[in-house]
Each structure stands twice: as structure tokens, then as C-alpha cells.
Amino acid sequence: MDNAYDEAYQRSLKDPEGFWGDAAADIHWFKKWDRVLDSTNAPLYRWFPGGRMNTCYNCVDRHVENGRGAQDAILYDSPVTGTKRRITYAQLQDQVARFAGVLTSLGVVKGDRVILYMPMVPEALVAMLGCARIGAIHGVVFGGFAPPELMVRINDAKPKVVVAASCGIEAGRVIPYKPMLDEAIAMSAHQPDHCVILERPQHQPAMTAGRDIGWEAAMAAAGPVPCVPLEATDPLYILYTSGTTGDPKGVVRDNGGHAVAMYWTMKNIYNANPGEVYWSASDVGWVVGHSYIVYAPLLYGATTVVFEGKPVGTPDAGVFWRMVSEYKIRTLFTAPTAFRAIKREDPDGQLLKQYDTSSLRALFLAGERSDPDTIQWAERHLGVPVIDHWWQTETGWAIAANCTGLHSFPIKPGSPTKAAPGWDVQVIAESGGRAAAGEQGPLVVKLPLPPGTLVTLWQREDRFRKAYLDPFPGYYLSGDAGYIDEDDYIFVMARTDDIINVAGHRLSTGAMEEVLSSHPAVAECAVVGVADDLKGQVPLGLLVLKAGVTTPNKEIIADVVRLVRERIGAVAAFKTAIVVKRLPKTRSGKVLRGTMQKIADNQSFKMPATIDDPAILTEIGEAMEAIGYAHARKDGA
């Protein structure tokens, strides 16, 4: 083998039981597994059946027992409240054990569900780990979700207890959570027995007698409880995927396989070391927060960062650099949209020059496709490798990445490099067979999936099979489309529903977005396919310009139209673009392309539950009307 990556990758496919069995030795087991992989119920595979362990013990207690008690486990920085805290592993053990005692005192036992509705505060991590300590299954709902969406999740998970904060805080405003929780419970057919409320000074909540209890009072009255040995195949958490409405889609993650995979990735993908500061600038309401704010860093004995702020506006586009400088952060992981926002506000990197970021070893981007221009901007200003990697809520960790702890490959902008060990990624051709190098099609993964991925959907195994396993038997359907080049680099170009058909030609909106984002005036962009009587579909570009741009919009639009024609060709039929103030996104940063397409096609649409600013859809609709596209109204009104 040429390098450690090649060796690991080939072994992971040829001998998955040996590969993952060796990896499992890095975590603590109360009882070793009966076998590494159970394939008796394929395509529903399970990892480490018969093994008994506890995720919380591996995240917290064993580090204290092994002499890391005085090391910082959590660094909390909240620019919106001016608060900073350090929590050592020993302090975290005490808090988690007592919160597990709170849950136990409220009647929560192994297998019960607990819904968390929390902002980015350390207590969110304490609550998650407290659930894991006793085998309760947590379901974290992004703080600030509207009552109907919270209600859907309460009805689906049927929690015995809900843990919430009185409010969340954003720059310049307080968002009361407790009234929204009360409304969601009032709407819900399922009624939780109790609610534990973290009472923040910015909002004093009204408490419901007999149901609600304050966090501090509950913790003061509780005694610590030990970790409960759990089956490796017992569920750890349910996480409802971004954009869920109506019929819930709750991804279920197990304990054993998840812990093994999380630990393995910290060294082999991120090249991190125990004791280092690792910052995933995300939110615990999303999968990135689960995997790389909470579980992976703590399993590995690193120091994790809990940041209550935004990449811009708290107070400015230099806050990420202040964080790196102040806490000597070695690894930063965030979404491309965060860097596009920073690039837009500070295109020349002037704020970066105010801070010492020499501790930073690498920047990882994921959550949506990373356009080459953003990657190159970050590389130029930070002077460290900028590594795009591809994964999903369902997978829990990277499907493809430049595995820097094994071997660093040359970066090809626009590609998350190669499949990570354990992932046999293939492209399905239009003929139904395996695609040739460079041929675009649906991206699939040959089963079994590696440890740490979804094992089913909560109470919906039939939907799990139908959505992910049935379309291509023997494979997991990722829902993404792209191609693999002659060097085995993977290019994720779009969601499968973002492939547009222009006069019989299947074209990637992602490829067009690469061209648009290369224009020096463009901060970020999106391309959607809109209905056309002649060609079936034609692309429409939406451009957000960098701060301080003075070039007339008409000139910029003419430039990008010319660029697409030059780099992709006339076949793209790219003739129209509009300049908008911002793009509609989910709170996790994903651009709502499907919603914009429905607006342009005059189709009714439901307001996405996870949208960060509903007003932007009206602005975009009006901009589309101005160039002749029909403007769909929410819910068909």
C-alpha cells in the first residue's frame, strides 16, 4: 500500500469486522461484544451485538479515572450575554451524574425518551450526557423551533420529560422558549410528565405547578447516579432531520457503533489529539453538534467549545478569529455558509489581522457543498489546509474526507476528496449500472454502512427501507448526486432533486454555482431550475454580493452569464440571474433551493419549519416577479 489511508480503506472494505473490531478497543466496554457485525437481518445490519458499554462513561467518567479530571472539558463563550465559563472533566462528571439523578427522580428509566429544547449553553451538553448515563433516549430539538414543529416531535417521541431553557438569546433580542414550549404541549396529544426549565436571567418563565421544575432547584435536590451498562445496540438518541414537517423522520443512532466511530474519526479524519481544543461552530440541535460538539471530542478526551453567537454580528465578522486566538483552538469545523458570511462582511480579511490564529492547524467545512471560491479565500487568509468533507444527518460522520490523520491528499477544490474508510461509495449510471469515472448520477454506498450511522427511523422502519434501502437493493441511497473522477475523488454536485433537465441534458446546479461564486463581486449564490415550455427547465441564478461592491447589478449579471457560457457551455441555457440581499436558509445554513424553485414555478409551498428568516421569501418572490417569473404564495394563498 502507498500510504496509511490506502491501507485502512482497503482493509475496512475487505475485512470490516477486523477493522472495526480493532477500532472498538479504544473505548471502554463492560462486556465485549459477541460479534462485530450482525448481518442476519440484512439489509438491517447491527454493530457489536452483545457488547455492553455506556457512552457517558466513555465521554466523562473514564477520563476522570484516568487522570484528566482537572483538564477543561467544555469552554463556554457567549458573546450575546458576555459570559465565559470553563468546566473541567471532574466538574462535568459531577453535573452530569446529578442531572441523571434529576431524571431518575422524575421516573425516567432506560428506554424512556427525553426531549431537549435548549440554546447553546453547557447545560444542553449536561442534559444530553445525563440521558446517556441512564440509557434514556434524548431527542434534541433546535432551540427556537415554532410550537407546531416542537409539538410534532413531542407527539412522535412521546417523552416522559422535556428539558428546556426559559429563553434563547441572539444579537439584540431575547427569544422566549418557555411560552413556545407551553403552546407546543397544549397542542400535543402526548403530555410529558414533567418539564425541567433552565431559568436564564434574561427571561423569567411562568411555571406550571405540578409539571415544571427549575433546573437549579432540581440539581440541588438530586443525588448523583452511576452509569448504567447498556447494550451496544440500544438507542442513544433520536434526531429529526432538518426540514421535517408533518410526518416526522427521526434518525436513530445506537450507542456502541456510534462511540466507536466518533472516537475513530477524531484522530483519523481530524488529526486531533487528546487535550487539544476542538471547536465545532455549530449547534447541538443539528447532527454536527451531536457528533462534534458533544460526543466525539469528549469521547476522545479533547476540550470542546460551546459558542453562543454568530459568525457575524456578535459583534463583528472577526469573532471566529477572536475565539481561535483566545482559546488556542487547533481544529475549527463549521459550515461553508459561515465563511461566506464572514467573506461577505470582511472580503479582504482585515479583521483577521487583529488576532493571532497561529494555533489553528486546519479548517474543516461541511453541512452543504463548499464552493471552491470560499475554500480558496479561507486558505489564502488563514494559511492552513481547508478541508471540505461530505456527510449527512443520517450518516453521523463523514462519508468522504481528506483523512488528515492517515494521509493528506492534494486538495481538489469542489471535492471532499476520497471516501473515508468504511464507505464504499459508488455512482449509479443512467443505465442502472456503475458509472464510469466522471459520469454523474446518484451517489450510493454499498451496504453494510459503517458503525455510527443511522440504524432506522424512529417507529418507521418501513419508511427507512423505502427512502434509503429499496431504491437500489444492497446500497444506501444518499439523496445526493455527483461523480467520482479517475483519481477516486468524489464530487458532490447537488441533491438529486437539484439536477435539472435542460432540453434533455442533465445538468448540475452545483457546477453552475461554482462558476457564479468565482466572480469577484459574488459572496454567495444559488441556482434553481425553473419550468420552461421549450426546454423543460432552465437555470435561474440568485446572487448575493459582497459588502462594498459598487459595480452595477446589470454588469455583474452579464458577467456571470458570460462565465457560465464559457465554462459550461451554451447547453446550460443560463441567461438569467437576479441580485438579492440574502438567500433563504435553514437555521443549519442549507439553502432552500426547492422552495425557491416552487416560488418561481408558481407552485404552492409550505413555509419551511427551519427557515431562519421567512421575510426573505417574499423579497425573492418580488424579485422574480420583476423579471417575469410567477410568484407563488405560501400555502397556495
N, C-alpha and C positions, 0 to 999 in steps of 0.2 A: 504494500500500500504506500501511496505517496505521502500521506500525512495522517494526523490523528483523526481528522474529520472523516476521511475516506474509510479508515479502519472502523470507526464507530458506526458510520452509516451502513456499511455493508453487513456488519455483524448484527445490527439492530433489525435488518430485514431477514437475514438468513437464520439467525438464532435469537428471536425476540425474547424467549424465556430466559436464556442465559444472560443476555444483555441487561434486561430489566431486573432480573434476579440479583445481579451484581450491584446495580444501582440501588436496589432496595436495602442493601446492607448499610447504607449511610443514614438510615433513620432507625428509631428505636421501635422494637416490636416486643409486646408482652408475650406473644406466641408466634412462631414462624408460620408462614402460610403452608397449606397442603400442596399447592402447586402454584406456579407463577401465573399461568394463563388458563382460564377455563373456557374451552370452545365447545362445550357440549350443547349449548343453546344458541349456536351461531345462527344469524349474524349478531346476536346479543352476547358479546364477549364480556367476561369479567376478569379483573386482575387481582391476584393474591387472595383467592378464596381460602378461608380457614385461618388466615392471619388475623391477629388481634393487636390493635395499636390504638393510640389516641393522638389526634392532630394537635390538640392544645398542649399535651405533654411534650411533643416534639418541638413545638414553637416556643415554649416558655420554660417549663419545669426542668427539662434536661439541661438547658443552658445554665440555669442557676446551680444545679447539681454539679455541673462540670466547670464551675469557677467563673462564669460570665455574669454573675448576679449584679456586679457593680457597673457593667457596661450599659450604655444607653441602648434601650430597645426602640424607643419612639422619641423623635424630635417633633414637637408641635409648634408650628409657626402660623399665626393668624393675623395677617396684616389688616383684616377688616375689623378686628377687635383690639389690635395692639397687644396680643397675648402670645407669650412664648413659654413652653414647658419642656422639660426633659424627664423622661420616665425610664428608669433602669429596668433590666430584666427582673430583678428581685421585686421592685415596686410593681411591675406589671403582673408578676405571679400573684402577689397579694390582692391586687384589684380584680384580676380575673377569677381567682378562687372565691372571693367574696361575692362577685356578681353571679357566679354559678350557684352560690348559696342563696342568693336572692331568687333565682329562677326555681331552685329546688323548693324553697319555702312557699312559692306560689303554685306548687303542684306540677311543675314541668319535669318530665322524665324522658328517658331515651325514646327517640322517635317522634316526640311532640314537635310541632312547628312553632317558631318564634319569628314574627315579622319585625324588622328593624326599619325605622323611618328617621334617619339621622343625617345631620350635616357632617362636614369633615372636622370631627373632633376626636380626641383619643378614646372617649367613651364608646364610640362606634366600634373600634377595634376590641375594646374590653368586652363589649356585648357579644360580638361575633365569637371571640375565643371562649367566652363563658358558655355559650351554647355548645361549642365543640367539646368543651371539657366534660359535659354530662351526656353527650350524644343527642342533644336537641338539634333539630334541623333548622338552620336560620335561612330566612329569605329577606335580603336587603332590598328595600325599595328606595330609589333615588329620592333624597330629601327634597320636598317641594313639589312632588307629583300632585296633580289635581285630585280632589276627593274621588271622582269616579274611577280613576285609574288605580288608586290605592284600594278602593273597595273591591275591584276585580281581583286583585292579588290576595286580599284578605279572604274573599269567598273561595278562592281556589286553594290556598294553602291551609285554611282553617286553623289559624294559630291559636294556641292556648293563651299566649301573652304577646302583646305588642310593646316594643321598646321605641320610644320617640324622644326627640328634643322639643322643647317649647317653641323653638324657632331656628331658622337658618338665617345667615347674615351675608349679604352681598354688599358691594361697594355702594354706600349711600342709602341702603334700605334694609329693613328687617322683614323677614318673611315668616309670619306666624305659622308654625306647623300644627300646633295643638288644635286650633279650630278646624283645620282641614282634616286632621285625624278624627275628630269628633263627628264631622259630617260624613266621612267615609264609613265609620262604624254605624252611624244611624241609617245609612243606605244599605248596609250589608245584611245578607241573610244570616251569615255566621257572626256570632258575637264572641269576641275574646273574653276570657275570664277576668283578665287584668291588663292594665297598661302601666308601664314604668316610664315616668317622664323626667328627663333631664331638664331641670328648671334653669334656664340661662337668664342672666340678669337683664338682657335686652328685651325680654318678653315674659311676663308673669302669667302663666296659664290658669284658666279656670279648671279645677279638678272635679271629676265626677266621684262622689262618695261611694265607697264600696268597690269601685273598679280601679281607680287611678291611685298610684303611689309615687311619691317623689324619689328620684334616684338617690339623693344623699341620705334620706331617711331610710330607704331600703338597704343601702350599703352599710349604714351604721348598725342596723339591727341584724345583719346577716353574719353567719359564721362561714369560714372557708370550707370548701368541699374538695375532695381529691378528684383526679381524673378517672373517668370510667373506661375500662378496656372495651373497645368496640371492634366489631368485625370490620375488616378492611373494606368489605362491600357495603357497609352501612352508609346511607347518605350523609354527607357533610352539609350541603346547602342546596337550595333551590334559587336560581337566578332567572328572573323573567327577562327575555331578550328585549333589547331596545325597540321601541315602537309597538309593543304589544297592545292590542286593543281588543275588546270583545272576548274572543276565545283565547285564554291565556296559553303561553308557551313557556313553561318553566323548565329550564335546563337543570338536570340533576347531576351533581358531582359526588363521587364517593370519597371515602376517607383515605384508604391505603394507596391506591393508584395515584390519587391527587398529590399526596405528600411526597411520594417517590419522584414524580415528575417535577414538582415545584423545586425540590432540593436539587435535582439534577440540572435543571436549567440555569440556576444561579451561577454555577461555575462554567458550564459548558457552552451556554449561549452568551451570558452577560460578562463572563470572565471576572466575576466579583469574588471577593474574599471575605470570610467571616470578620466581623469587627469594623468593616468599612461602612460608610454612609451611602445608602442606595435610595434614590428618590424617584418614585413613580408619581409624576404630576398628573394624577387622575382623581377619581372619586370612588369611595367604597360602594357606591350604587352601581358601578359598572364592573365588568369582568376584570379589567386591568387592575382596579382597586382590590378586588378579591385576591387575585393571583400575586400582584407585585407591590401592593401597599401592605397587605396583611400577611398572607401565608408564606410565600417564597422567601422574603427577606428574613422573617422570624424563624422559619424552619432552618435557615442557613446560618443563623447567628449574626446577621448583619444588623445595622441600625437603619430603621425605616423612617421616612419623613411623612408627617401628616400636615398638609398645607391647606389652609382655609383662605383661598384667594383666587385670583385670576392671572393669566399671563400678561394682561394689560389692564390698567385701571386700578391696581391695588399696590402702589399708587400709580405706577407707570410701566412701560414696556421693559424696564430693567430689573423687575422683581425676581425673575429667574436667576439673573446673574448675581444679585444680592444673596439669594439663597445658596447658590453654589459657593460663593466666597465665604459667607459666614459659617456654613456648616461643613466645609471641605468635602463637598459631595463628589464622589468618584464616578458614579453612574447616574445618568439622567434618562428617564424614559417618559415620553409624553406623546401626544397626538400631533400629527402634522399641522392640524388647524391652529394649534397653539403657536407654532413657529410662524405660520403665515400671518397670524395676528401681530406677532412681535415684529416681523419683517415689514408689515404694512405701516406700523407706527414709527419704527426706527430703521428705515431701509438701509442706512449707512452704518448701523451698529455703533452709534455714538454713545449710547448708554452702557454698552458692554465695556467700553474703555474705562469706565469708572470703577470696575471691580476686578479683583484677582480671581480668575477662574482656572488657575493652573492645576488645581486638584482634579479637574474633570478629565476622565480618561476616555469616555465615549458617550455619545448621544444615541439613544435608540428611539425610533419612531414607529408607531403602529396605531391601528384603530380605523384607518382609512388609507387610501392609496397616497403614497408620498410622491409628489411631483418632483422631477429632477431639479427644477429651479430652486425649490425650497431646500432640498438636500445640499445643493452646491452653495447656496447662501450661508447655511449653517456651517458647513465645512470651512468656508472662506473666513468667517468671522470667529469661529471657535478654535479652529486649528486642531480638531480631534476627529476621529472617524465618526461619521454619521451613518447609522445603520438602520435601514428600513427592514422591518420584519412583518410577516403576514400571519395573522391568526384571527380567531373569532370568539364570540361568547361561548359558542358550542365547544370549541376545542380547548379553551382554558389556557393554552400556551401556544408558542409559535409553531406553525406548520412549516414555514420556511424562514430561514435567518442566516446571516453570516455568523456562524457559531464561533465567536472570537476566543472562547476558552479552549477550543480544539484546534482551529486553524483559521486565520484571517485570509479570505479570498479577496482579490481585487473587486472593488465595488463597481457595479454597472448601474448608473442612475436609472431609477424606474423599476428596479428588480430587488426583491428581498433576498437575493442570492439563491441558495440551494435549499432543497428540502432538509429539515432538521432530522437527525437520527430518529427512527421510529415511524417516519412518514413516507409512504410510498406514493408520491404524487404523480398523477398522470393527467393527460388531456384527452378528452373524447372527441374524435373527429366527427364531421357531419355524417360520414358513412356508418358510424357506430363503433368503429374500431379505435385503436390507439392512434392518436395524431402524430404526424411526423414533426420533427424539430421545426419550430417556427410557425406551425399551424395552430390557429386559435380555436378554442372550444371550451366547453365546461371543464373546470378543474375538479378532479375527483381524487379520493385517497383509497387505496386498496385496503380492505379490512384484514386483520383487526386494527382499529385505531390504537395508538399507544396509550399507556396509562395517563390519567389526568383529564381525559376528555369526557364529554357527556356520556352517561350510561343509558339515559332515557329522557323523556319529558314527563314531568310530574303528572301522574294519573292519566297519561295519554300515550301509552306505548304504541297504539295504532297510528297516531299522528307522527310519532318518532319514526316509525318504519316508513310510512308513506312519504314523509318530507325528505328523509335523508338516505334511506337504505333501498327502497323499492325502485327508484328511477334507473339505477344501474346496479343490478344484483352483484354482490361481492365488493361493492365500493360505497364509500361515503360521499354524498353529493354536497360539495361545499357551498353551492349557490354563487360562486364566483367564476368568472371566465378569464381566460388568458392563454398563454403559450409557454412552452419550455424551449429554450434555444439549444444550439448544438453543444454548448458547454454545461448543460443541465441547470442553467439559471432559469428561475421561474419569473414570469412577468404576469402579475395580476392586473388585468386591464379594467375590469368593471364587474359589477354584479351581472349575473346572466340576464337580468331584465334591463340592463343598461347597454346591451348590444343592440344597435339599431340596424334596420334593414333599409338601405337606400338603393332603390332600383335593383333589388336582388343582391346587392353587395352587403355582407355582414361587416359592420364597422364598429370599432370600439370607441365609445365616448372618452375613455381614458387616454387613448392615443391623441385625440384632438385636444384634450385638456393639457397634455404635455406641451403641445405647440403653443397654446394660448398663454400658458404660465411662463413661457420663455420670453415673452415680451417684457421689456424693462419697466413698463408702466403698470403691469398687472400684478396685484398682490395675491389674488386667488381667483378661481374661476370654476365654472361648471358647464357641462354640455349636456343637453337633453335632446332626445329625438321627438319631434312633433309631427303630427299627421300631415300628409301631403297627398293630394288627389293623384298627382302624376307619379311620384317616386315612392309612394307608400309612407316613407318617413324622410325628414330632412333634419339636420342638426341645427340647434339654436344655442349660441354661446351666451353666457352671463358672466360679466367681468366686474370684479371689484378692484378699484385702482389703489395704488399706493398713496400714502399721505403726501401731499405737496405736489402731486402731478398737475401740470398746467397745460399739457397738450390737449387740444380739443378732442372730445369723445369721438367725433366722426373720423378723425385721423387715426386714432388708436384702433377703431373698429376696422377701418380699411386695412391697416397693417396686419391685424390678426387674420383677416380673411385671406390676404395675400400669403401669409405664412403657412396657413393650412393647405392652401393650393400648392405651394412649393414643396412642402414636406410630406404631405399625404397624397395630394393629387386632386384633380377635378372630380374624381369618383366620389369624394366625400360630400360634394354638393354643399360645402359650408359657405354660406353667403350672408348670414345674419347674426348679429350679436347686439346685446344691449348692455349698458353700464348701469349697475345697481349699487346701492350703498353697502349692502351686505348680502350674504347668502343665507337662506333658511337652513337651520341645522338642528339636529337633536342636541340635547344637553351634553352628550358624549362627543359631539363635534362632527357627526356624519351629516353630509349634505343631503337634503331631502329632494333628490332628483326626481323620484317618482311623483311626488306631489307637484313639483313644478311642471312636469310633463302633463299631468292632468289639467292643470290650470290652462296651459297653452292649448290643449285639445278640447277645452270647454266640457270636461267631464266633471261630474260631482266628486267631491272628496271629503273625507272626514279629517278634521283638524288633528294632526299627529299629536299623540299624548306627550311625546318627549320634546316637542319643539321649544327652542329657547326663547323665541320672540314671535308670537303669532302675527304681529302687525306687519312683519316683513313680507308675508304672503300677499297682502293687499297691495303693497308697494310694487311688488314684482308683477302682479296681475295687471296693474295700471300701466306699467312699463311695456308689458306685452301687448296690451290693447293699443298703445300708441304706435306700434309698428304693424298692427293689423291682425294680431292673434286674438282669438276669443278669450274672454276672461271667465273662467269657471268660478262659481261662488261656493263657499264652504257648505258642505252637506247638500249641494244642489240648489240652494236657495237663490 
